[in-house]
Amino acid sequence: MSLPTCPFCGAGTVERVGQWGGQIITAQWRCQACNTYFEALREDFDDPVPADPRHERRP
């Protein structure tokens, strides 16, 4: 699985912060360069890059 690049600044230093985005085929990402959050299409549903647990919401 290739990591997405930031759609705002083009940096490749991103981390996944949510397993699911607004649609089931997207995941939530954060750019470490410009600190922008964005959604990108998921390429693989086996979850090889788990979301950072510090960003997971708990009820």
N, C-alpha and C positions, 0 to 999 in steps of 0.2 A: 504494500500500500504506500503510495506516495503522499506526502503531506501537502496540503494546499499552500499557496502563497497568499499573502495579505492582498485583498482587492483594493485597499486604500493606498498602501505605500510600496507594495511589491516585495516586501521582505519574506524570507522563507523561515524565519524564526517564529513559529506559531506553536501553541499548545491547545489541545482539545480540553474544553471546560465543561462540555455537556455531551452526553451520548446521543441525545436527540435534539433536533431543532424544531422549527415550526411545522415541519413535515417529517414523516417517518424516514424519508430518504436523505435527510440532512443531519449534520452534527454541528454543535456550537464550538467555535474556535476563538482564541484571543491572540492577537499579534503582540509579541514581546517587544517589538521595535517601536510601534506607535500606540500600543495599549488599546487598540480598537477591537471590539467584538464583532464577529461576523459568522454567518452560516455558510457551509459548503456541502456539496453533495457527498454522501458516503459512497465509497467505492467497494467497501468490504463490510459485511454485516457480522463477521466473526469477532469484531472488537479487539484487534491486536494492539491498539493504542488506547488504553482506558482513560477516561476523563480524570483530571486531577481531583482527588477527593476533597481538597480544600474548597472547591467551587460547587460541590454538590449541595443542593438544597435539601434540607430535612424538615419534615412537618413538625 
